[in-house]
């Protein structure tokens, strides 16, 4: 038994020396076993490197193992595995179950413990405790010594969960950390270990548990060789980098002396690696040396680049990768790209490498939660537990693994959206819709729903985990999930998507393994399906898939911690920003750093405090920068994807101090040489060419060589279509031409019967009008209540109330509030069941909304009743239509070319005041949304409805002449008001003020008093105020009769002008803008027109808002011009 220590700084050939020893012993022995132990994530790479070094097609007596795999080799020989192995998923599901059971006993973590983030962090904490031989009994002892406080309460919860977890698992189950404890017991019993030589390589630190195993191996095996990254020189200027390794080294040497083992130390620090570039070797020596010695020569093989943002940083980095391959003859596999923030950089690197068609392997574990198979299983359970809601059913359909075809699903989705199919509605045949479509829809319903209903029937109530799992598996078999998965994998393989093939070939085994562990761990415990779902989801959430490289010659891309590639010539480290590399060591653990340090005082060292992690990260940075043989690139971004400023890392300043002649590069100043580096592969270069063509098209300056690049692409036939599309896009215009009179009449279906609101829409934007009334796109109709539905219901309730009064021979002036409320409740109750296929009764939320709508309707009808009682006007009409099938004919508008447009509409209410020889009418339009009234909007044609409606009324033949008394909006609402008074009368007064009508009245005292006989100061009914002398307040919206008619004439002229433009075929994108408000603000067609003032010929139709006096003056001046003519 002997121990050999191979010591060496980074890139001193420790692994090479290990391989030499293996080769020598392999040659000189015949029956002895050779075992190389490396970190779990490096086993594949280490095996490849060893085979390559030995120059042999395979290895028979040599095994490359992790400590975990070594443990199972020992167990296979010695036996004693009485507990079932569980992985991360099993632990996650077990912890979730434990927390569910003792959640009420937790104090600090009572609310947060059920979240997956807590569970994953707790798994890490438990692992750290086990690795350092800390168990619940140790924690309980320390709790007795602790003072009361937050830390003690947290530790109580942790100990409680930890203790319960071990109680459930210790007798029956074993995780990887438990396996290490068992390995420690079994090493002495292993005969194959006694006949083995072991090498341990690739580690820089060991927890106490692993250190104890190594010590046991040193005593048991024929020889144990341990390589450690360190400089044994006590005077080394960067000795702090090797602090953790040196600590392990001293611990192992002490153990070896106690066991009287023969020791040999091989120090490789006296040998320089001749294969490493001199500049890289210098950086390795000086990076963390204090004091450091500057390199006073020109620097050619280390580059620092600062990108204006993350995207440009990666663009220039990839361009450099291409340059190294093209100019220096590197192979793709000799290049590695690493980052300490793959969450931000991973997708950008992947996309950019794809654009340049560079082969790469992304060494990044990925969650399986977004895999469609996992989504299918979880969505299936959610469909049942949440009552067949659209959201879960849609998610299940969109996995692509449901029993329906895409066409069947899309038709079914439209149907269930339109008719609100959920819950028990799935269980009965569909009845709504077209008869000819129902048979196909019901067939699809049966195909989809029957397996689910069968499954639901079997798992009613509480069942054991085993039973639910078996029923779930039977469902997966019935819907042929595995067969569908195999077909999908075959399709992925045909498309050359080998990474996805790799991922999905693992997924079925992962699912089966998860279900097996669920049954094994929790088998006979009874549980409801909802809790089963949460535990299964927790298990899936803990799993990450690692992908095997699909080819050998490819760039390695990965997290800086995972990069373990020997013999790389060029290393690119991106994202060298402050807080990223080195990291800010954000506190994301269950225990804070202060709490971890406090535990050290009690003899509990988890090795995850700031100081330990900082030492580990420092070594990681040091070893990474020493890895490349020829070239090192470091880059950072000066801004993130949203433009927020980022700071370069202190590492960049450190390297610039070591290499004072190193010239930093950036893309902020567009130097010719930097720009030329963007010319790489045709695919990668084309994107940058397009950017420069855009700059040139906008009148900017571009370097002349880009026109040479364009000429090259112009000469390549395979780029013709793409190039022509890009050129077309550069000069794209979204503005549209007139369609002409003949086509306009065809599109709008002449003769045109138009509403006033349609003309208002045209005035707001001709193009939006063209889309709505010309192209007529249809939205997918959904079974839900939206604002227009509320408005319709409220309008209809007021109309039906009036009908009900007439039916029961009741008069508005004689009814009391109680009667009005009862009638309105009856009206709403009658309307609700039949409205929109019963949508208002489909959910509890909508049922509550009905109660609110009743309250609003009651308030509205009583307010209108009060208004009528307060004046002399009487109801003449309600819901009166002019147009086809209306009481009055449509308004006929004759245009200059003889064409005609017919205006139609429906007036909510008309009141009349009978006078001596002539009658006065006012009209009221009900609005359920926000309303405002001003003459400016009428003047510009943006709000013509009220004025045109009264014009239509005045044109009708009547026995007595009709004159306008006023036009008003009434808001249907039951407003909340602020009042210091609690007296009901005072509150009612405030509500009356809120519900005062908005609009325009005739400037006639008698008419005003006929609307509000008790008017004092300001009316509570109309927006008018009178002084004591019966003079109108200046801000009262009133018009002289002559001005009223002038306004009406102007409105009818606008109607004619708008109709002329519409039938002339003008469909320009020309939205109105009034102050900050634009017609685009709530336009549903904005994605179609793509209006943007940066585009050529895209302008707003700017209008200046006029006050009422200004409008009257303009109208009077126009009338004066007409009179003179």
BARO-967911 format. One record per residue (C-alpha): x, y, z. Coordinates in steps of 0.2 Angstrom, whole numbers, plus 5000, padded with zeros to 4 digits. Example, Ala and Ser with C-alpha at 12.3 -4.5 7.8 and 13.67 -1.06 7.14 Angstrom:
! residues 2
506249785039 506849955036 
END
This chain:
! residues 1125
500050005000 500750174995 500150344991 500750464978 500450644977 500550734960 500650914964 500651054951 499951224946 498751234932 499251174915 500851084922 500350914915 499550824931 498250734921 499650684908 500650614922 499250514929 498950444911 500850404910 500750304927 499150214921 500050164905 501550104914 500649994927 499549934913 501049874904 501849794920 500449704927 499149584921 497749544933 497749704944 496249824941 496550004937 495350144942 495350324937 494150424948 493650594941 492150714945 490450644939 490250774924 491950734917 491950544916 491550544897 492850674893 494150584904 493850414896 494050494878 495650584883 496350424891 495950314876 496750444865 498350454876 498450264876 498150254858 497050104859 495350064852 494650024870 495149994888 494749834897 495649834914 495450024916 493850094922 493450284923 492250314937 491550444948 491550414967 489650374965 489950244952 491450174962 490250144977 489050044966 490449934960 490949894978 489149864983 488949744968 490349644975 490049654994 488149664994 487249755008 486149864997 484649835007 483950015003 483250074986 484350204977 483450364974 484050514964 483650704964 481850674959 481550544972 482250664986 481250804979 479650704980 480050634997 480450815004 478850874996 477850735005 478750775022 478350955021 476550925017 476450815033 477350935045 476951105037 475851155052 477351125063 478451245054 478651425060 479851515048 479551415032 477751375035 477251475019 478751455008 479251265011 477951204998 478851304983 480051204972 481351344974 481351304993 481351114990 482851124978 483851234990 483451115004 484050964994 485751064992 485751105011 485450915016 486850865004 488050985011 487550925029 487850745024 489450775015 490150855031 489450725042 488150835051 486550745055 484950805065 485650745082 487150865079 485951005075 484850975090 486350985102 486851155095 485051215096 485151185115 486651305115 485951445104 485151605110 483351635105 483151725088 482851705070 484351595067 483751475080 481951465073 482651435056 483751295062 482251215071 481251205055 482751135046 483051005059 481250965059 481150935041 482850845040 482450735055 480750685047 481650655030 482950535038 481550445048 480650415032 482150365021 483550295031 482850125033 482250105015 483050225003 484750284999 485350444990 487050474983 487650544999 487050395009 487950284996 489550375001 489350335019 488950155014 490450145003 491550205018 490850045028 491149925013 492849975007 493649855019 492649705013 493049734994 494249614987 494349694970 494949864978 496349764987 496949714970 496749884962 497750044959 496750204960 497050374953 496050524959 496150674946 495250834942 494750884960 495251044969 494351014985 493450874995 492150875008 492450785024 491450635018 492450605003 494150645012 493750495024 493350385009 495050425001 495950395017 495150225018 495650184999 497450235003 497450105017 496549965006 497249974988 498849924981 499250114977 498250274978 498850424967 498050594970 498350744959 498050904967 498251084960 499451174971 501151254972 502051174987 503151334988 502751425004 503451584997 502351574981 501651744978 499951674974 499851534987 498051594992 497451524976 497851344982 497251365000 495851234999 496951104990 498351135002 497151105016 496650935009 498450895005 498950915023 497450815029 497950675018 499750675022 499350675041 498250525038 499550435028 500850455042 499650385055 499350235044 501250215041 500950215022 502350245010 502250415002 502950494986 502750674981 502950724963 503050914961 502750964943 502951154947 504851144942 504351104924 503551224912 502351164899 503151194883 501551174873 500751324882 501051494874 502251604884 500951744887 499651624894 501051544905 501451724911 499651754915 499451594925 500951644936 500451824939 498551824939 498351824958 500151854962 500551994975 501652084970 501452054952 502752084938 502152174922 502452094905 503352224895 503252144878 501952164864 500452054867 499751954853 498851804860 497751884873 496351994868 495152104878 493552164869 492152274876 490552264866 489252404866 488052264872 487852074875 487352044856 488852144849 490052064861 489551884855 489551944837 491351994837 491851844848 491051724835 491951824821 493551794830 493151604831 492951604812 494551694810 495551574821 494951424811 495151514794 496851604797 497751484810 496951324805 496151274821 494951134822 493251174830 493551054844 495151154849 494051304854 492951324869 491751464874 491351484892 490351604903 489851624921 488151674916 487451554904 485651604908 485951774899 487251714886 486751544882 485351574870 486351724862 487851614859 486851474852 485851584840 487451674834 488451504831 486851444822 486851594810 488751564806 488351374804 489751334816 489551164824 489551174843 489051074858 488151164872 488651084888 487251144898 485951034908 484251084903 482551064913 481350944907 479851044912 479551114895 479650954886 478050914878 477950734886 478050804903 476850944899 475650814892 475650714908 475550864920 474150944909 473150784909 473150784928 472750964929 471250944917 470450824929 470950914945 470351094938 468751034931 469151024912 469551214910 470051284893 471751334899 472351164904 471451074889 472251194877 474051164885 473750974883 473150994865 474651104861 475950974867 475550884850 475250714859 473350714861 472350584851 471750724840 472450784823 472950964822 471451004811 470250914823 471051004838 470951184830 469051154826 468751094843 469651234851 468651364842 467051284847 467551264866 468051444866 466451504858 465251404868 466251394885 466351214885 467051164902 466651044917 465150934914 464851014897 466250894890 465250744896 463750774885 463550794866 463850964860 462151044855 462551224849 463151284832 462851224815 462051054813 463250994799 464751024810 464150944826 464450764821 466250794817 466450894833 465650764844 466750624837 468250734841 467550764859 467350574861 469050534855 469850654867 468750644883 468350464885 470150404891 470150554903 468350514910 468850334911 470450384921 469450514932 468150374936 469550264943 470350384954 468950474963 469250514981 470850464990 471950324983 473650254986 475150324976 475350154968 473550144962 473550324955 475250284946 474550124938 472950214932 474050354925 475150224916 473650134909 473050304902 474750344894 474650164886 472850194880 473250364871 474850274864 475950404871 477550304869 477150264850 476850444847 478450494855 479450364844 478650444828 479050614834 480850564837 480950494820 480350654813 481650754823 483050634816 482450664798 482650854801 484350834808 483850894825 485050774834 485050874851 483150854852 483250674847 484550654861 483450734874 481850644869 482550474868 482950494887 481250564892 480250404892 481450324904 481450474915 479550474916 479550284920 480950304933 480050444941 478450344942 479450194949 480250304962 478550374967 477850204970 479350144978 479450284990 477650324994 476750174987 475350134999 475050305006 473350375002 473250544994 472050654983 472450674965 472850864968 474250824980 474850684969 475050804955 476050924966 477250794971 477450724954 477750904947 479050924961 479950764955 479950824937 480550994941 482150924950 482750834934 483950904922 484450824906 486250814900 486550794881 487950694874 488950784860 488250734843 489950744834 491850764839 492350914829 491351054837 491551204848 491251174866 490051294874 489751294893 489751354910 491451404916 491251274931 490851134919 492151154906 493451014907 494151004890 496050954888 497051014874 496051164869 497051294859 495851444861 494751494875 493451624874 492851694891 491251804888 490251904901 491851964911 490752094920 490652154938 489652034948 489751894935 491551844935 491951844949 490151824954 489351934967 489051774977 487251824979 486351754994 485151624987 485351485000 484151445015 485551495027 486351665026 488151685026 488151755044 487151605049 488451485041 489851575049 488951565066 488751375064 490651355061 490851425079 489851265084 490951155074 489751145059 490651195043 489651175027 490951235015 489751355007 490051515016 490651675006 492451645010 492451465005 491551494989 492651644985 494151534987 493351404975 492951534962 494651614963 495451444959 494151414945 494551574937 496351544938 496251364931 495151424917 496251564911 497751444911 496851314900 497151364882 498751324873 498851474861 497551604863 496451684876 494951804873 494051894887 492552004883 491252104892 489752204888 489452384892 487552374892 486352234894 484952184882 483852324889 485252464888 485652464906 487452504909 488652364915 490352374922 491852274917 492552154929 494052194940 494852044931 495052154916 495952294925 497052164933 497552084916 497852254909 499052294923 499952134921 500052164902 500252354900 500552344882 498852254879 497752354867 495952344872 494652334858 492852384857 491552414844 490952594850 492152684838 491852594822 493652574816 493952494799 494952344806 493552304819 492152314805 493152204794 493252064807 491352054805 491651974788 491651784792 490551654785 489251704772 487851674784 488651774798 489151914786 487551934778 486652004794 487952134796 487852184777 485952214780 486352324795 487552424784 486352434770 484952494782 486152634788 486552684770 484652684765 484352804780 485652924773 487052864785 488952834781 489652654779 491352594775 491652564757 492152384758 490352344762 489852384744 491252254739 490352134751 488652174743 489452144726 490051974731 488251924737 487551994721 488651874711 488051724721 486551644713 486051554729 485851714738 484751794724 483051774732 483551824750 484551974743 483052034733 481852014748 483052114759 483152254746 481252254745 481152264764 482452414764 481252514754 479652444761 478152564761 476652534772 475652674765 474252624753 473552704738 471752744734 470752594728 469652694717 467852734717 467252574708 468252454719 467652554735 465852534730 466152344727 467152324743 465952424754 464452344745 463552484737 462252554740 462952594757 461952594773 463052664786 462952704805 463552864811 464852784822 465552704806 465852884798 466652934815 467852784813 468252844795 468653014801 469852944815 470752834802 470252794784 471352634784 470652564800 468852594793 469452494777 470052344787 468452344798 467152374785 468052324769 469052174773 467952124788 469152014798 468251914811 468951884829 468851714837 467251724847 467551674865 466351624879 466651764891 465951924896 466852084889 466552264891 465352274875 464252134883 464052234899 463552384888 462252284878 461552204894 461352374902 460652454886 459352314884 458852324902 458352504901 457452474885 456452324892 456052424908 455152544897 454252404888 453752334905 453052494911 451952514895 451452334897 450852364915 450052534911 451252624923 451852804921 453652854924 453053004934 452052894946 453152754950 454152744966 455852684969 455352514976 454252474961 455652534949 456952414958 455752264957 455352294939 457152314934 457652154944 456352054935 456952124918 458752074921 458251904928 457351874912 458751934901 460251844909 459951654905 459651684887 461051804884 462651734875 462151554878 462051584896 463751654898 463251764913 462751604923 464351504918 465451554933 465251624950 466251774945 464951814931 463551784943 464251914955 464452024940 462552004937 462152064954 463252214951 462452254935 460752244943 461352374955 461952484941 460352464931 459252504947 460252664950 460252714931 458352684929 457952784945 459052924940 458252934923 456552934932 457053064944 457653174929 455953154921 455053194937 456053354939 455553434923 454153454911 454753344896 453953184893 454553024886 454153014867 455152874860 456352744867 457552634856 456852714840 457652674824 457852764808 458352654793 457852494785 456452414796 456452564807 455052684812 455852814802 456652804785 458652814784 459452984781 459853004763 461453084759 461753124740 463553144735 464253264721 464253114708 462453074712 462952924723 461952904739 462352844756 461052804768 461252834787 460452724800 460452734818 459552694834 459152834847 459052774865 457752894871 456853054864 455953164876 454653304871 454053464877 452453524870 452353714867 451253844859 451253794841 452853704841 453653564851 455453544858 456353374858 457953324867 458853154864 459753054877 461052924872 461552794885 463352754888 464152624899 465952674897 466852834899 466052984890 466453164886 465653294876 466353444867 466053544851 467753514845 467453334842 465853374832 466753504822 468153374817 466853234813 467553124828 465853134838 464353154826 463153034834 462053154844 461953294832 461553184817 460253094828 459353254832 459553304814 458653144808 457253174821 456953354815 456853294797 455353184801 453553244796 452553284812 450953374815 451853514824 453553594820 454953514830 456453614837 458053554846 458053574865 459653474869 460753324865 461453224880 462453074885 461852984901 463152864909 462452704916 463352684932 463252664951 464752774956 465752764972 465852944979 466853024993 465853105006 466253155024 464453145027 463652985032 461853045030 461052955015 460353115008 462053195006 462753034998 461353024986 461653214981 463453174978 462953024967 461753134957 463153254953 464153104947 462753054936 462353224928 462153214910 463453284898 462953374882 462253524874 460653624877 459753764869 460053934876 458353964882 457853994900 456153914898 456853764890 458153734904 456853754917 455753634908 457153504910 457553554928 456153654936 457153674953 458753724945 459753834957 461553884953 462053724945 460853594938 460953414945 460253354929 461053434914 462853524913 462053704914 462153834928 461153994930 461554144941 460254234952 459854344938 459454194926 460954224916 461954064910 463654034918 465054054905 465553874905 463753814902 463653714885 462253804878 461853874860 460753994852 459453914841 460353984825 461953914831 461253754835 460653734817 462353794810 463153654820 461853534813 462253604795 464053584798 463853404804 462853354789 464153434778 465453324787 464453174784 464353214765 466253254764 466753094774 465552984763 466353064747 468053014753 467552844758 466752814741 468152894731 469252744738 470352844750 471052714762 472652804768 473452764785 473152934792 472652924811 472053074820 473053144834 472453264847 473653314860 474353154867 472853054862 472852964845 471752854835 473052714837 472952704856 471652564856 471552514838 471452334835 472252344818 473852424822 474752264819 474152264801 474552444796 476152444805 476052634807 477652714812 478152894810 479952834806 479252764790 479052864774 477452954772 476752904789 476053054797 474753094810 473253194806 473553324819 472053424825 472053564838 470653554851 469453704851 468453764865 466553794862 466653974859 468053954845 466953824837 465453934836 466554084829 467253974816 465453914811 464754084811 466254144800 465854004788 464054054788 464454234784 465454174769 464054074763 462854224765 463954334755 464054204741 
END
